[in-house]
Amino acid sequence: MIDTARLKAWLRRYAELIHVHKDELTALDATIGDADHGTNMDRGMQAVLHILGDEEDANENIRPAELLKQVAMVLISKVGGASGPLYGTAFLRMAQAVGEKEQLNEEDIAQMFAAGLNGMKERGKADLGDKTMVDAYARAVSALSSSLAEGFPLKESLAQAISAAKEGSDQTIPLIARKGRASYLGERSRGHRDPGSLSTVYLFEAALVFAGEGEINHA
């Protein structure tokens, strides 16, 4: 079962991955956006770390939904551009999905991510093929849900989700952007990876902590 402490570990891991890769994310955004995705996401996740408190803090009385809602508010207020509202809305929907539960099982995690996807799609009016973070997120959610439904354990199901997210991110490269700042470039947006799709990959990579995985691949 996944409790608030494990959710905090996921968020800490995501913050670390974003920090490690912030220059890469910003460089990707420089080609088709405002050259600030990495710095914006890093600023937001560093602010999230602040509300999480010390890693050794034993006070975990807050429910998962309240934690996810707090994260949403921080991201909306601290992350500039479209990413703040998109990720913030995703976390708000995650909070709604987990409800009053104090511990989450594997199916709850799948539903949590699926709710986040729906919020992201509705807020950004984007779908598969639009060259956005949805291209990675939607494939990850589908792979996670399918793998769990087939009886695979959470660790393997998350690995499938990560692989699918990476594939989705790769598939944004040849696309022409239909949403966001990149869409203004038209044909010139082809040949570049969408930076939001890569930060989404890291969101699911960080989720391996739900299955007890603690190592970070900085490659």
Backbone as CSV, one residue per row, in Angstrom:
resi,resn,N_x,N_y,N_z,CA_x,CA_y,CA_z,C_x,C_y,C_z
1,MET,0.839,-1.205,0.000,0.000,0.000,0.000,0.875,1.257,0.000
2,ILE,0.378,2.278,-0.639,1.139,3.520,-0.798,0.494,4.600,0.049
3,ASP,1.247,5.108,1.015,0.734,6.122,1.919,1.310,7.495,1.576
4,THR,1.016,8.468,2.411,1.483,9.829,2.161,3.004,9.907,2.119
5,ALA,3.666,9.147,2.990,5.126,9.167,3.009,5.697,8.709,1.670
6,ARG,5.079,7.692,1.084,5.566,7.201,-0.209,5.260,8.196,-1.322
7,LEU,4.139,8.869,-1.226,3.828,9.918,-2.202,4.849,11.047,-2.116
8,LYS,5.245,11.387,-0.900,6.269,12.415,-0.741,7.594,11.959,-1.342
9,ALA,7.912,10.688,-1.183,9.148,10.160,-1.774,9.096,10.271,-3.292
10,TRP,7.921,10.024,-3.871,7.744,10.169,-5.323,7.997,11.613,-5.749
11,LEU,7.447,12.537,-5.016,7.601,13.948,-5.366,9.041,14.412,-5.198
12,ARG,9.704,13.921,-4.149,11.122,14.260,-3.979,11.948,13.717,-5.136
13,ARG,11.646,12.496,-5.552,12.372,11.901,-6.668,12.130,12.674,-7.955
14,TYR,10.877,13.081,-8.172,10.573,13.855,-9.372,11.311,15.193,-9.346
15,ALA,11.345,15.832,-8.189,12.066,17.098,-8.070,13.542,16.919,-8.388
16,GLU,14.121,15.809,-7.940,15.534,15.572,-8.211,15.783,15.324,-9.692
17,LEU,14.924,14.536,-10.316,15.085,14.263,-11.742,14.944,15.534,-12.572
18,ILE,13.975,16.357,-12.218,13.797,17.626,-12.918,15.031,18.503,-12.738
19,HIS,15.562,18.547,-11.525,16.737,19.376,-11.263,17.937,18.883,-12.075
20,VAL,18.121,17.578,-12.110,19.241,16.997,-12.861,19.128,17.296,-14.349
21,HIS,17.918,17.293,-14.864,17.707,17.430,-16.317,17.168,18.801,-16.730
22,LYS,17.214,19.780,-15.829,16.599,21.065,-16.148,17.241,21.736,-17.365
23,ASP,18.572,21.616,-17.512,19.231,22.244,-18.652,18.826,21.565,-19.961
24,GLU,18.692,20.250,-19.917,18.243,19.516,-21.106,16.832,19.936,-21.489
25,LEU,15.949,20.035,-20.507,14.569,20.434,-20.782,14.497,21.851,-21.333
26,THR,15.311,22.732,-20.795,15.325,24.117,-21.272,15.890,24.203,-22.678
27,ALA,16.920,23.407,-22.954,17.500,23.406,-24.303,16.483,22.924,-25.329
28,LEU,15.715,21.907,-24.977,14.672,21.429,-25.886,13.634,22.521,-26.126
29,ASP,13.286,23.231,-25.066,12.279,24.276,-25.175,12.791,25.479,-25.960
30,ALA,14.106,25.631,-25.995,14.678,26.760,-26.736,14.420,26.643,-28.232
31,THR,14.246,25.417,-28.715,14.061,25.223,-30.154,12.633,25.461,-30.615
32,ILE,11.659,25.223,-29.730,10.260,25.346,-30.156,9.385,26.114,-29.168
33,GLY,9.983,26.661,-28.118,9.174,27.360,-27.113,9.860,28.596,-26.588
34,ASP,9.715,28.821,-25.291,10.239,30.027,-24.658,11.561,29.800,-23.936
35,ALA,12.157,28.634,-24.104,13.453,28.310,-23.490,13.417,28.405,-21.970
36,ASP,12.302,27.958,-21.381,12.198,28.070,-19.925,11.542,26.858,-19.255
37,HIS,11.282,25.789,-19.999,10.560,24.660,-19.393,11.340,24.055,-18.233
38,GLY,12.631,23.849,-18.433,13.443,23.258,-17.375,13.538,24.146,-16.156
39,THR,13.807,25.415,-16.376,13.943,26.335,-15.238,12.612,26.528,-14.522
40,ASN,11.530,26.597,-15.287,10.212,26.748,-14.666,9.835,25.525,-13.838
41,MET,10.027,24.340,-14.412,9.689,23.118,-13.690,10.573,22.936,-12.465
42,ASP,11.838,23.290,-12.585,12.742,23.173,-11.447,12.327,24.129,-10.329
43,ARG,11.971,25.337,-10.690,11.506,26.292,-9.682,10.257,25.766,-8.974
44,GLY,9.336,25.212,-9.753,8.115,24.684,-9.166,8.358,23.502,-8.256
45,MET,9.205,22.578,-8.683,9.437,21.383,-7.875,10.296,21.696,-6.654
46,GLN,11.162,22.687,-6.745,11.893,23.101,-5.547,10.932,23.701,-4.524
47,ALA,9.911,24.400,-5.001,8.884,24.929,-4.102,8.059,23.792,-3.494
48,VAL,7.826,22.743,-4.281,7.130,21.563,-3.758,7.951,20.928,-2.643
49,LEU,9.258,20.829,-2.839,10.119,20.266,-1.795,9.965,21.038,-0.488
50,HIS,9.789,22.335,-0.604,9.662,23.166,0.593,8.428,22.783,1.405
51,ILE,7.323,22.490,0.734,6.104,22.142,1.475,6.148,20.704,1.990
52,LEU,7.010,19.873,1.424,7.104,18.489,1.880,7.791,18.382,3.232
53,GLY,8.662,19.324,3.539,9.386,19.278,4.795,10.581,18.358,4.712
54,ASP,11.227,18.131,5.833,12.407,17.277,5.885,12.037,15.836,5.609
55,GLU,12.969,15.119,4.977,12.732,13.723,4.634,12.529,12.873,5.881
56,GLU,13.146,13.291,7.000,13.032,12.525,8.229,11.803,12.933,9.045
57,ASP,11.033,13.870,8.539,9.860,14.344,9.268,8.863,13.208,9.452
58,ALA,8.556,12.896,10.698,7.661,11.766,10.978,6.193,12.156,10.907
59,ASN,5.905,13.429,10.735,4.516,13.878,10.708,3.914,13.638,9.325
60,GLU,3.226,12.517,9.179,2.624,12.167,7.897,1.104,12.112,8.030
61,ASN,0.544,12.957,8.899,-0.888,12.889,9.181,-1.742,13.384,8.022
62,ILE,-1.166,14.166,7.146,-1.909,14.694,6.006,-2.335,13.557,5.083
63,ARG,-3.537,13.632,4.590,-4.049,12.611,3.668,-3.433,12.814,2.279
64,PRO,-3.367,11.730,1.494,-2.818,11.851,0.141,-3.489,12.938,-0.695
65,ALA,-4.809,13.021,-0.623,-5.524,14.009,-1.437,-5.112,15.431,-1.085
66,GLU,-4.940,15.716,0.197,-4.554,17.052,0.616,-3.141,17.378,0.145
67,LEU,-2.254,16.384,0.223,-0.890,16.586,-0.268,-0.899,16.895,-1.757
68,LEU,-1.630,16.116,-2.534,-1.681,16.323,-3.982,-2.291,17.677,-4.328
69,LYS,-3.269,18.101,-3.550,-3.876,19.415,-3.784,-2.878,20.531,-3.493
70,GLN,-2.107,20.380,-2.419,-1.090,21.381,-2.108,-0.053,21.480,-3.218
71,VAL,0.356,20.341,-3.742,1.316,20.314,-4.844,0.732,21.041,-6.057
72,ALA,-0.527,20.784,-6.343,-1.187,21.436,-7.478,-1.142,22.954,-7.344
73,MET,-1.452,23.440,-6.164,-1.470,24.886,-5.946,-0.082,25.500,-6.114
74,VAL,0.932,24.786,-5.635,2.303,25.280,-5.780,2.692,25.341,-7.257
75,LEU,2.402,24.288,-8.006,2.788,24.257,-9.414,2.058,25.329,-10.220
76,ILE,0.798,25.526,-9.929,0.036,26.555,-10.641,0.608,27.942,-10.368
77,SER,1.052,28.170,-9.142,1.528,29.504,-8.766,2.996,29.744,-9.100
78,LYS,3.795,28.683,-9.149,5.239,28.847,-9.298,5.786,28.531,-10.691
79,VAL,5.102,27.677,-11.439,5.608,27.273,-12.757,4.995,28.159,-13.824
80,GLY,5.827,28.837,-14.577,5.341,29.747,-15.599,4.887,29.029,-16.857
81,GLY,4.351,29.785,-17.773,3.919,29.240,-19.055,2.722,28.315,-18.914
82,ALA,2.585,27.409,-19.868,1.454,26.482,-19.855,1.665,25.320,-18.899
83,SER,2.909,25.012,-18.582,3.197,23.811,-17.796,2.612,23.877,-16.391
84,GLY,2.630,25.046,-15.768,2.083,25.187,-14.430,0.610,24.820,-14.359
85,PRO,-0.235,25.445,-15.174,-1.645,25.083,-15.178,-1.896,23.630,-15.578
86,LEU,-1.104,23.109,-16.514,-1.320,21.735,-16.966,-0.969,20.718,-15.888
87,TYR,0.229,20.837,-15.343,0.616,19.917,-14.278,-0.222,20.170,-13.024
88,GLY,-0.514,21.427,-12.737,-1.328,21.740,-11.579,-2.712,21.126,-11.672
89,THR,-3.334,21.233,-12.852,-4.647,20.634,-13.053,-4.565,19.116,-12.927
90,ALA,-3.493,18.530,-13.442,-3.313,17.091,-13.323,-3.280,16.662,-11.854
91,PHE,-2.545,17.391,-11.038,-2.461,17.032,-9.615,-3.776,17.297,-8.880
92,LEU,-4.512,18.308,-9.296,-5.829,18.535,-8.700,-6.754,17.354,-8.978
93,ARG,-6.734,16.862,-10.203,-7.574,15.714,-10.547,-7.092,14.453,-9.836
94,MET,-5.792,14.331,-9.649,-5.281,13.201,-8.872,-5.847,13.233,-7.462
95,ALA,-5.858,14.423,-6.874,-6.386,14.579,-5.516,-7.852,14.165,-5.453
96,GLN,-8.620,14.579,-6.446,-10.029,14.205,-6.480,-10.202,12.703,-6.628
97,ALA,-9.324,12.094,-7.395,-9.437,10.656,-7.659,-9.185,9.805,-6.420
98,VAL,-8.238,10.216,-5.576,-7.917,9.397,-4.398,-8.889,9.652,-3.250
99,GLY,-9.623,10.743,-3.301,-10.659,10.988,-2.315,-10.142,11.031,-0.889
100,GLU,-10.838,10.326,-0.003,-10.504,10.345,1.420,-9.598,9.199,1.841
101,LYS,-9.081,8.455,0.883,-8.245,7.296,1.216,-6.944,7.729,1.885
102,GLU,-6.530,6.960,2.864,-5.264,7.221,3.536,-4.131,6.394,2.951
103,GLN,-4.484,5.296,2.283,-3.503,4.447,1.622,-4.054,4.047,0.255
104,LEU,-3.155,3.943,-0.700,-3.551,3.655,-2.074,-2.990,2.305,-2.508
105,ASN,-3.807,1.543,-3.221,-3.306,0.300,-3.796,-2.903,0.530,-5.251
106,GLU,-2.524,-0.533,-5.915,-2.038,-0.401,-7.294,-3.101,0.187,-8.214
107,GLU,-4.342,-0.271,-8.064,-5.411,0.245,-8.908,-5.678,1.719,-8.636
108,ASP,-5.561,2.117,-7.373,-5.722,3.536,-7.037,-4.678,4.395,-7.746
109,ILE,-3.452,3.882,-7.811,-2.376,4.627,-8.471,-2.683,4.786,-9.959
110,ALA,-3.158,3.705,-10.583,-3.506,3.774,-12.004,-4.628,4.784,-12.237
111,GLN,-5.630,4.752,-11.355,-6.746,5.687,-11.494,-6.305,7.119,-11.222
112,MET,-5.371,7.277,-10.291,-4.837,8.597,-9.987,-4.161,9.204,-11.210
113,PHE,-3.300,8.428,-11.857,-2.616,8.929,-13.048,-3.601,9.175,-14.192
114,ALA,-4.602,8.310,-14.327,-5.592,8.481,-15.392,-6.393,9.767,-15.181
115,ALA,-6.731,10.049,-13.938,-7.453,11.287,-13.636,-6.593,12.504,-13.958
116,GLY,-5.301,12.398,-13.654,-4.390,13.481,-13.993,-4.341,13.732,-15.487
117,LEU,-4.315,12.663,-16.250,-4.312,12.779,-17.714,-5.560,13.494,-18.204
118,ASN,-6.715,13.099,-17.690,-7.960,13.721,-18.131,-7.960,15.218,-17.845
119,GLY,-7.440,15.586,-16.676,-7.365,17.006,-16.349,-6.436,17.755,-17.282
120,MET,-5.313,17.139,-17.578,-4.333,17.753,-18.464,-4.902,17.940,-19.865
121,LYS,-5.612,16.930,-20.354,-6.196,16.999,-21.693,-7.277,18.066,-21.767
122,GLU,-8.097,18.135,-20.739,-9.167,19.119,-20.738,-8.627,20.539,-20.628
123,ARG,-7.620,20.720,-19.795,-7.055,22.064,-19.609,-6.326,22.534,-20.863
124,GLY,-5.568,21.634,-21.470,-4.780,22.015,-22.630,-5.464,21.816,-23.965
125,LYS,-6.659,21.191,-23.939,-7.398,20.898,-25.172,-6.524,20.115,-26.163
126,ALA,-5.705,19.214,-25.618,-4.763,18.458,-26.453,-5.063,16.972,-26.375
127,ASP,-4.621,16.265,-27.406,-4.787,14.815,-27.452,-3.565,14.216,-28.125
128,LEU,-3.572,12.910,-28.290,-2.466,12.237,-28.952,-2.213,12.834,-30.330
129,GLY,-0.959,13.028,-30.647,-0.587,13.539,-31.958,-0.461,15.040,-32.044
130,ASP,-0.761,15.752,-30.948,-0.673,17.208,-30.970,0.718,17.726,-30.603
131,LYS,1.641,16.809,-30.329,3.018,17.151,-29.967,3.063,17.906,-28.636
132,THR,2.513,17.270,-27.607,2.520,17.837,-26.265,2.873,16.738,-25.267
133,MET,2.868,17.079,-23.982,3.121,16.093,-22.930,2.084,14.976,-22.926
134,VAL,0.924,15.236,-23.506,-0.114,14.203,-23.572,0.361,12.992,-24.366
135,ASP,1.216,13.205,-25.347,1.711,12.090,-26.149,2.481,11.081,-25.304
136,ALA,3.165,11.546,-24.284,3.867,10.648,-23.370,2.942,10.168,-22.254
137,TYR,2.181,11.090,-21.695,1.344,10.780,-20.528,0.262,9.752,-20.878
138,ALA,-0.419,9.938,-21.999,-1.520,9.041,-22.371,-1.025,7.620,-22.602
139,ARG,0.122,7.490,-23.248,0.665,6.156,-23.490,1.098,5.490,-22.186
140,ALA,1.643,6.281,-21.276,2.051,5.736,-19.980,0.847,5.216,-19.202
141,VAL,-0.219,5.994,-19.179,-1.425,5.591,-18.452,-2.019,4.327,-19.051
142,SER,-2.074,4.272,-20.362,-2.612,3.089,-21.026,-1.785,1.842,-20.718
143,ALA,-0.473,1.986,-20.767,0.405,0.844,-20.495,0.298,0.398,-19.045
144,LEU,0.232,1.348,-18.118,0.130,1.020,-16.704,-1.163,0.275,-16.411
145,SER,-2.265,0.789,-16.910,-3.564,0.168,-16.665,-3.646,-1.223,-17.289
146,SER,-3.149,-1.342,-18.510,-3.197,-2.630,-19.204,-2.340,-3.673,-18.503
147,SER,-1.160,-3.269,-18.083,-0.250,-4.200,-17.435,-0.810,-4.691,-16.102
148,LEU,-1.369,-3.778,-15.316,-1.971,-4.174,-14.042,-3.170,-5.086,-14.268
149,ALA,-3.973,-4.776,-15.292,-5.140,-5.603,-15.597,-4.744,-7.020,-16.003
150,GLU,-3.558,-7.154,-16.589,-3.067,-8.470,-17.002,-2.420,-9.232,-15.857
151,GLY,-2.363,-8.603,-14.681,-1.858,-9.283,-13.510,-0.393,-9.075,-13.194
152,PHE,0.257,-8.167,-13.914,1.665,-7.907,-13.632,1.788,-7.077,-12.357
153,PRO,2.860,-7.266,-11.587,3.058,-6.471,-10.368,3.322,-5.012,-10.699
154,LEU,3.221,-4.169,-9.684,3.341,-2.735,-9.897,4.687,-2.345,-10.497
155,LYS,5.759,-2.958,-10.018,7.090,-2.605,-10.527,7.168,-2.821,-12.033
156,GLU,6.727,-3.982,-12.496,6.773,-4.265,-13.938,5.804,-3.372,-14.700
157,SER,4.661,-3.100,-14.103,3.671,-2.244,-14.774,4.186,-0.819,-14.917
158,LEU,4.873,-0.325,-13.903,5.469,1.011,-14.005,6.586,1.038,-15.031
159,ALA,7.339,-0.052,-15.108,8.388,-0.125,-16.125,7.779,-0.053,-17.522
160,GLN,6.640,-0.715,-17.708,5.942,-0.644,-18.991,5.449,0.784,-19.255
161,ALA,4.971,1.444,-18.204,4.493,2.818,-18.358,5.627,3.755,-18.743
162,ILE,6.783,3.567,-18.121,7.941,4.407,-18.429,8.385,4.196,-19.871
163,SER,8.434,2.937,-20.285,8.807,2.626,-21.669,7.836,3.265,-22.651
164,ALA,6.546,3.195,-22.333,5.528,3.790,-23.205,5.646,5.308,-23.231
165,ALA,5.946,5.909,-22.076,6.114,7.362,-22.029,7.299,7.798,-22.877
166,LYS,8.390,7.041,-22.791,9.571,7.358,-23.599,9.249,7.243,-25.087
167,GLU,8.504,6.199,-25.440,8.116,6.032,-26.844,7.249,7.199,-27.299
168,GLY,6.325,7.609,-26.433,5.468,8.741,-26.763,6.263,10.016,-26.936
169,SER,7.246,10.209,-26.073,8.104,11.386,-26.206,8.884,11.342,-27.511
170,ASP,9.436,10.174,-27.828,10.166,10.027,-29.099,9.273,10.351,-30.295
171,GLN,8.014,9.963,-30.186,7.102,10.154,-31.319,6.697,11.610,-31.509
172,THR,7.006,12.462,-30.537,6.721,13.888,-30.759,7.727,14.523,-31.717
173,ILE,8.878,13.907,-31.875,9.945,14.531,-32.676,9.518,14.815,-34.115
174,PRO,8.957,13.842,-34.841,8.606,14.128,-36.241,7.292,14.875,-36.423
175,LEU,6.562,15.106,-35.351,5.253,15.730,-35.475,5.342,17.237,-35.690
176,ILE,4.308,17.789,-36.290,4.116,19.233,-36.356,3.207,19.609,-35.195
177,ALA,3.652,20.563,-34.381,2.895,20.939,-33.186,1.551,21.559,-33.562
178,ARG,0.517,21.121,-32.830,-0.819,21.672,-33.060,-1.345,22.440,-31.851
179,LYS,-0.571,22.442,-30.771,-0.987,23.153,-29.566,0.200,23.909,-28.986
180,GLY,-0.091,24.937,-28.222,0.943,25.658,-27.501,1.794,26.564,-28.368
181,ARG,2.830,27.108,-27.749,3.723,28.041,-28.428,4.361,27.417,-29.663
182,ALA,4.681,26.127,-29.578,5.339,25.444,-30.694,4.475,25.430,-31.953
183,SER,3.156,25.501,-31.770,2.258,25.443,-32.936,2.430,26.661,-33.832
184,TYR,2.964,27.766,-33.271,3.178,28.968,-34.083,4.261,28.741,-35.142
185,LEU,5.116,27.746,-34.902,6.221,27.489,-35.825,5.806,26.678,-37.036
186,GLY,4.646,26.032,-36.943,4.193,25.225,-38.072,5.173,24.126,-38.421
187,GLU,5.544,24.051,-39.691,6.443,23.010,-40.189,7.793,23.028,-39.479
188,ARG,8.213,24.184,-39.004,9.520,24.296,-38.340,9.569,23.580,-36.988
189,SER,8.400,23.222,-36.454,8.389,22.489,-35.188,8.728,21.007,-35.386
190,ARG,8.672,20.559,-36.626,9.003,19.157,-36.920,10.495,18.921,-36.685
191,GLY,10.810,17.748,-36.139,12.199,17.386,-35.914,12.712,17.711,-34.523
192,HIS,11.823,18.204,-33.652,12.218,18.574,-32.291,11.320,17.871,-31.278
193,ARG,11.916,17.391,-30.200,11.157,16.743,-29.132,10.391,17.770,-28.316
194,ASP,9.160,17.442,-27.959,8.414,18.316,-27.073,8.982,18.200,-25.664
195,PRO,9.403,19.295,-25.042,10.030,19.223,-23.715,9.085,18.721,-22.626
196,GLY,7.809,19.076,-22.728,6.845,18.605,-21.735,6.677,17.102,-21.747
197,SER,6.850,16.502,-22.928,6.745,15.038,-22.999,7.885,14.380,-22.233
198,LEU,9.046,15.038,-22.194,10.183,14.470,-21.473,10.039,14.667,-19.966
199,SER,9.540,15.819,-19.531,9.311,15.987,-18.094,8.243,15.017,-17.601
200,THR,7.342,14.614,-18.495,6.348,13.606,-18.158,7.000,12.232,-17.980
201,VAL,7.965,11.918,-18.820,8.705,10.664,-18.652,9.298,10.603,-17.247
202,TYR,9.867,11.709,-16.794,10.485,11.734,-15.469,9.446,11.581,-14.352
203,LEU,8.228,12.065,-14.584,7.161,11.896,-13.603,6.897,10.414,-13.343
204,PHE,6.881,9.635,-14.419,6.628,8.198,-14.282,7.874,7.449,-13.823
205,GLU,9.038,7.909,-14.228,10.267,7.286,-13.722,10.341,7.435,-12.201
206,ALA,9.975,8.600,-11.712,10.002,8.837,-10.267,9.033,7.917,-9.531
207,ALA,7.958,7.528,-10.208,6.936,6.690,-9.574,7.432,5.291,-9.237
208,LEU,8.615,4.915,-9.690,9.164,3.620,-9.314,9.339,3.502,-7.802
209,VAL,9.372,4.621,-7.095,9.455,4.547,-5.633,8.219,3.866,-5.055
210,PHE,7.113,3.876,-5.781,5.918,3.186,-5.314,6.150,1.684,-5.213
211,ALA,7.085,1.198,-6.015,7.395,-0.234,-6.022,8.687,-0.532,-5.269
212,GLY,9.156,0.441,-4.510,10.335,0.216,-3.690,11.652,0.475,-4.370
213,GLU,11.614,1.046,-5.574,12.846,1.347,-6.288,13.382,2.686,-5.804
214,GLY,14.668,2.719,-5.455,15.213,3.944,-4.886,16.325,4.592,-5.667
215,GLU,16.803,3.933,-6.713,17.960,4.489,-7.432,17.494,5.445,-8.523
216,ILE,18.321,6.436,-8.775,18.058,7.393,-9.852,19.092,7.208,-10.932
217,ASN,18.612,7.095,-12.145,19.543,7.036,-13.286,19.745,8.443,-13.801
218,HIS,20.939,8.988,-13.612,21.216,10.371,-14.029,21.689,10.450,-15.472
219,ALA,21.710,9.338,-16.169,22.192,9.336,-17.552,21.275,10.136,-18.449
